[in-house]
Amino acid sequence: MISIILFTLPINLFPGEIVLSRGISTVTLTDHNISLSYFVGMGLNPGDLDGVKSFRLSPWGWALAFCYIFLLPGIIAYRIYMKQKAKS
């Protein structure tokens, strides 16, 4: 459920970098937050990618995405399991 939200809504939570190309110059913007929905093409307006050559997550962005997609649901499921186990 959390991954569906992160991949469909343009929530800029994950650190990454954007490479802009204008004419013969190329500029890299580091420490810029990126949404996971940009990687599947959702949440983008027609002019959002003008001049953008590429964008990628930083290592910290990959770690944060892993935590939100896998660890957070696992912790929630474990808490529910432990609470139901304590009741019975």
CNS distance restraints for C-alpha pairs under 8 A (distance, minus, plus):
assign (resid   1 and name CA) (resid   5 and name CA) 6.56 0.50 0.50
assign (resid   2 and name CA) (resid   6 and name CA) 6.26 0.50 0.50
assign (resid   2 and name CA) (resid  68 and name CA) 7.29 0.50 0.50
assign (resid   2 and name CA) (resid  69 and name CA) 6.45 0.50 0.50
assign (resid   2 and name CA) (resid  73 and name CA) 7.42 0.50 0.50
assign (resid   3 and name CA) (resid   7 and name CA) 5.98 0.50 0.50
assign (resid   3 and name CA) (resid  68 and name CA) 7.57 0.50 0.50
assign (resid   3 and name CA) (resid  69 and name CA) 5.38 0.50 0.50
assign (resid   4 and name CA) (resid   8 and name CA) 6.05 0.50 0.50
assign (resid   5 and name CA) (resid   9 and name CA) 5.79 0.50 0.50
assign (resid   6 and name CA) (resid  10 and name CA) 7.50 0.50 0.50
assign (resid   6 and name CA) (resid  11 and name CA) 6.87 0.50 0.50
assign (resid   6 and name CA) (resid  35 and name CA) 7.47 0.50 0.50
assign (resid   6 and name CA) (resid  36 and name CA) 6.06 0.50 0.50
assign (resid   6 and name CA) (resid  37 and name CA) 6.55 0.50 0.50
assign (resid   7 and name CA) (resid  35 and name CA) 7.77 0.50 0.50
assign (resid   7 and name CA) (resid  36 and name CA) 5.21 0.50 0.50
assign (resid   7 and name CA) (resid  37 and name CA) 4.25 0.50 0.50
assign (resid   7 and name CA) (resid  38 and name CA) 7.94 0.50 0.50
assign (resid   7 and name CA) (resid  40 and name CA) 7.29 0.50 0.50
assign (resid   7 and name CA) (resid  42 and name CA) 7.70 0.50 0.50
assign (resid   8 and name CA) (resid  36 and name CA) 7.91 0.50 0.50
assign (resid   8 and name CA) (resid  37 and name CA) 5.23 0.50 0.50
assign (resid   8 and name CA) (resid  42 and name CA) 6.05 0.50 0.50
assign (resid   8 and name CA) (resid  43 and name CA) 7.02 0.50 0.50
assign (resid   9 and name CA) (resid  35 and name CA) 7.97 0.50 0.50
assign (resid   9 and name CA) (resid  37 and name CA) 6.16 0.50 0.50
assign (resid   9 and name CA) (resid  42 and name CA) 7.40 0.50 0.50
assign (resid   9 and name CA) (resid  43 and name CA) 6.26 0.50 0.50
assign (resid  10 and name CA) (resid  35 and name CA) 5.48 0.50 0.50
assign (resid  10 and name CA) (resid  36 and name CA) 7.37 0.50 0.50
assign (resid  10 and name CA) (resid  37 and name CA) 5.69 0.50 0.50
assign (resid  10 and name CA) (resid  38 and name CA) 7.25 0.50 0.50
assign (resid  10 and name CA) (resid  42 and name CA) 7.41 0.50 0.50
assign (resid  10 and name CA) (resid  43 and name CA) 5.12 0.50 0.50
assign (resid  10 and name CA) (resid  44 and name CA) 7.77 0.50 0.50
assign (resid  11 and name CA) (resid  34 and name CA) 7.73 0.50 0.50
assign (resid  11 and name CA) (resid  35 and name CA) 5.21 0.50 0.50
assign (resid  11 and name CA) (resid  36 and name CA) 7.68 0.50 0.50
assign (resid  11 and name CA) (resid  37 and name CA) 7.81 0.50 0.50
assign (resid  12 and name CA) (resid  33 and name CA) 5.25 0.50 0.50
assign (resid  12 and name CA) (resid  34 and name CA) 4.74 0.50 0.50
assign (resid  12 and name CA) (resid  35 and name CA) 4.28 0.50 0.50
assign (resid  12 and name CA) (resid  36 and name CA) 7.78 0.50 0.50
assign (resid  13 and name CA) (resid  33 and name CA) 5.73 0.50 0.50
assign (resid  13 and name CA) (resid  34 and name CA) 6.23 0.50 0.50
assign (resid  13 and name CA) (resid  35 and name CA) 6.10 0.50 0.50
assign (resid  14 and name CA) (resid  33 and name CA) 5.15 0.50 0.50
assign (resid  14 and name CA) (resid  34 and name CA) 5.19 0.50 0.50
assign (resid  14 and name CA) (resid  35 and name CA) 6.22 0.50 0.50
assign (resid  14 and name CA) (resid  36 and name CA) 7.61 0.50 0.50
assign (resid  14 and name CA) (resid  57 and name CA) 7.02 0.50 0.50
assign (resid  14 and name CA) (resid  60 and name CA) 7.93 0.50 0.50
assign (resid  14 and name CA) (resid  61 and name CA) 4.75 0.50 0.50
assign (resid  14 and name CA) (resid  62 and name CA) 7.74 0.50 0.50
assign (resid  14 and name CA) (resid  64 and name CA) 6.76 0.50 0.50
assign (resid  14 and name CA) (resid  65 and name CA) 6.96 0.50 0.50
assign (resid  15 and name CA) (resid  31 and name CA) 5.90 0.50 0.50
assign (resid  15 and name CA) (resid  32 and name CA) 5.68 0.50 0.50
assign (resid  15 and name CA) (resid  33 and name CA) 4.47 0.50 0.50
assign (resid  15 and name CA) (resid  34 and name CA) 6.07 0.50 0.50
assign (resid  15 and name CA) (resid  57 and name CA) 6.07 0.50 0.50
assign (resid  15 and name CA) (resid  58 and name CA) 5.92 0.50 0.50
assign (resid  15 and name CA) (resid  60 and name CA) 6.60 0.50 0.50
assign (resid  15 and name CA) (resid  61 and name CA) 4.65 0.50 0.50
assign (resid  16 and name CA) (resid  30 and name CA) 6.49 0.50 0.50
assign (resid  16 and name CA) (resid  31 and name CA) 5.91 0.50 0.50
assign (resid  16 and name CA) (resid  32 and name CA) 5.43 0.50 0.50
assign (resid  16 and name CA) (resid  33 and name CA) 5.77 0.50 0.50
assign (resid  16 and name CA) (resid  34 and name CA) 6.00 0.50 0.50
assign (resid  16 and name CA) (resid  55 and name CA) 7.29 0.50 0.50
assign (resid  16 and name CA) (resid  56 and name CA) 5.58 0.50 0.50
assign (resid  16 and name CA) (resid  57 and name CA) 3.93 0.50 0.50
assign (resid  16 and name CA) (resid  58 and name CA) 4.49 0.50 0.50
assign (resid  16 and name CA) (resid  61 and name CA) 6.11 0.50 0.50
assign (resid  17 and name CA) (resid  28 and name CA) 6.79 0.50 0.50
assign (resid  17 and name CA) (resid  29 and name CA) 5.40 0.50 0.50
assign (resid  17 and name CA) (resid  30 and name CA) 4.44 0.50 0.50
assign (resid  17 and name CA) (resid  31 and name CA) 6.12 0.50 0.50
assign (resid  17 and name CA) (resid  32 and name CA) 5.62 0.50 0.50
assign (resid  17 and name CA) (resid  33 and name CA) 7.72 0.50 0.50
assign (resid  17 and name CA) (resid  34 and name CA) 7.91 0.50 0.50
assign (resid  17 and name CA) (resid  55 and name CA) 5.73 0.50 0.50
assign (resid  17 and name CA) (resid  56 and name CA) 5.67 0.50 0.50
assign (resid  17 and name CA) (resid  57 and name CA) 6.34 0.50 0.50
assign (resid  17 and name CA) (resid  58 and name CA) 6.72 0.50 0.50
assign (resid  18 and name CA) (resid  28 and name CA) 5.73 0.50 0.50
assign (resid  18 and name CA) (resid  29 and name CA) 5.10 0.50 0.50
assign (resid  18 and name CA) (resid  30 and name CA) 6.68 0.50 0.50
assign (resid  18 and name CA) (resid  32 and name CA) 7.23 0.50 0.50
assign (resid  18 and name CA) (resid  52 and name CA) 7.09 0.50 0.50
assign (resid  18 and name CA) (resid  53 and name CA) 7.78 0.50 0.50
assign (resid  18 and name CA) (resid  54 and name CA) 6.03 0.50 0.50
assign (resid  18 and name CA) (resid  55 and name CA) 4.31 0.50 0.50
assign (resid  18 and name CA) (resid  56 and name CA) 6.67 0.50 0.50
assign (resid  19 and name CA) (resid  26 and name CA) 6.89 0.50 0.50
assign (resid  19 and name CA) (resid  27 and name CA) 5.76 0.50 0.50
assign (resid  19 and name CA) (resid  28 and name CA) 4.40 0.50 0.50
assign (resid  19 and name CA) (resid  29 and name CA) 6.27 0.50 0.50
assign (resid  19 and name CA) (resid  52 and name CA) 6.00 0.50 0.50
assign (resid  19 and name CA) (resid  53 and name CA) 5.46 0.50 0.50
assign (resid  19 and name CA) (resid  54 and name CA) 5.21 0.50 0.50
assign (resid  19 and name CA) (resid  55 and name CA) 6.01 0.50 0.50
assign (resid  20 and name CA) (resid  26 and name CA) 5.65 0.50 0.50
assign (resid  20 and name CA) (resid  27 and name CA) 5.10 0.50 0.50
assign (resid  20 and name CA) (resid  28 and name CA) 6.17 0.50 0.50
assign (resid  20 and name CA) (resid  29 and name CA) 7.70 0.50 0.50
assign (resid  20 and name CA) (resid  51 and name CA) 5.49 0.50 0.50
assign (resid  20 and name CA) (resid  52 and name CA) 4.46 0.50 0.50
assign (resid  20 and name CA) (resid  53 and name CA) 5.31 0.50 0.50
assign (resid  20 and name CA) (resid  54 and name CA) 7.19 0.50 0.50
assign (resid  21 and name CA) (resid  25 and name CA) 5.99 0.50 0.50
assign (resid  21 and name CA) (resid  26 and name CA) 4.50 0.50 0.50
assign (resid  21 and name CA) (resid  27 and name CA) 6.41 0.50 0.50
assign (resid  21 and name CA) (resid  51 and name CA) 5.34 0.50 0.50
assign (resid  21 and name CA) (resid  52 and name CA) 6.09 0.50 0.50
assign (resid  21 and name CA) (resid  53 and name CA) 5.72 0.50 0.50
assign (resid  22 and name CA) (resid  26 and name CA) 6.35 0.50 0.50
assign (resid  22 and name CA) (resid  51 and name CA) 6.02 0.50 0.50
assign (resid  34 and name CA) (resid  38 and name CA) 7.48 0.50 0.50
assign (resid  34 and name CA) (resid  57 and name CA) 7.36 0.50 0.50
assign (resid  35 and name CA) (resid  39 and name CA) 7.79 0.50 0.50
assign (resid  36 and name CA) (resid  40 and name CA) 7.46 0.50 0.50
assign (resid  37 and name CA) (resid  41 and name CA) 6.20 0.50 0.50
assign (resid  37 and name CA) (resid  42 and name CA) 5.13 0.50 0.50
assign (resid  37 and name CA) (resid  43 and name CA) 6.24 0.50 0.50
assign (resid  38 and name CA) (resid  42 and name CA) 5.76 0.50 0.50
assign (resid  38 and name CA) (resid  43 and name CA) 6.57 0.50 0.50
assign (resid  38 and name CA) (resid  44 and name CA) 6.63 0.50 0.50
assign (resid  44 and name CA) (resid  48 and name CA) 6.17 0.50 0.50
assign (resid  44 and name CA) (resid  49 and name CA) 7.95 0.50 0.50
assign (resid  57 and name CA) (resid  61 and name CA) 5.17 0.50 0.50
assign (resid  57 and name CA) (resid  62 and name CA) 6.08 0.50 0.50
assign (resid  58 and name CA) (resid  62 and name CA) 6.34 0.50 0.50
assign (resid  59 and name CA) (resid  63 and name CA) 6.28 0.50 0.50
assign (resid  60 and name CA) (resid  64 and name CA) 6.10 0.50 0.50
assign (resid  61 and name CA) (resid  65 and name CA) 6.06 0.50 0.50
assign (resid  62 and name CA) (resid  66 and name CA) 6.13 0.50 0.50
assign (resid  63 and name CA) (resid  67 and name CA) 6.24 0.50 0.50
assign (resid  64 and name CA) (resid  68 and name CA) 6.24 0.50 0.50
assign (resid  65 and name CA) (resid  69 and name CA) 6.00 0.50 0.50
assign (resid  66 and name CA) (resid  70 and name CA) 5.70 0.50 0.50
assign (resid  66 and name CA) (resid  71 and name CA) 6.99 0.50 0.50
assign (resid  67 and name CA) (resid  71 and name CA) 4.71 0.50 0.50
assign (resid  67 and name CA) (resid  72 and name CA) 6.05 0.50 0.50
assign (resid  68 and name CA) (resid  72 and name CA) 5.31 0.50 0.50
assign (resid  68 and name CA) (resid  73 and name CA) 7.51 0.50 0.50
assign (resid  69 and name CA) (resid  73 and name CA) 6.92 0.50 0.50
assign (resid  70 and name CA) (resid  74 and name CA) 6.24 0.50 0.50
assign (resid  71 and name CA) (resid  75 and name CA) 6.10 0.50 0.50
assign (resid  72 and name CA) (resid  76 and name CA) 6.24 0.50 0.50
assign (resid  73 and name CA) (resid  77 and name CA) 6.06 0.50 0.50
assign (resid  74 and name CA) (resid  78 and name CA) 6.07 0.50 0.50
assign (resid  75 and name CA) (resid  79 and name CA) 6.17 0.50 0.50
assign (resid  76 and name CA) (resid  80 and name CA) 6.32 0.50 0.50
assign (resid  77 and name CA) (resid  81 and name CA) 6.12 0.50 0.50
assign (resid  78 and name CA) (resid  82 and name CA) 6.08 0.50 0.50
assign (resid  79 and name CA) (resid  83 and name CA) 6.09 0.50 0.50
assign (resid  80 and name CA) (resid  84 and name CA) 6.18 0.50 0.50
assign (resid  81 and name CA) (resid  85 and name CA) 6.05 0.50 0.50
assign (resid  82 and name CA) (resid  86 and name CA) 6.13 0.50 0.50
assign (resid  83 and name CA) (resid  87 and name CA) 6.46 0.50 0.50
assign (resid  84 and name CA) (resid  88 and name CA) 6.57 0.50 0.50
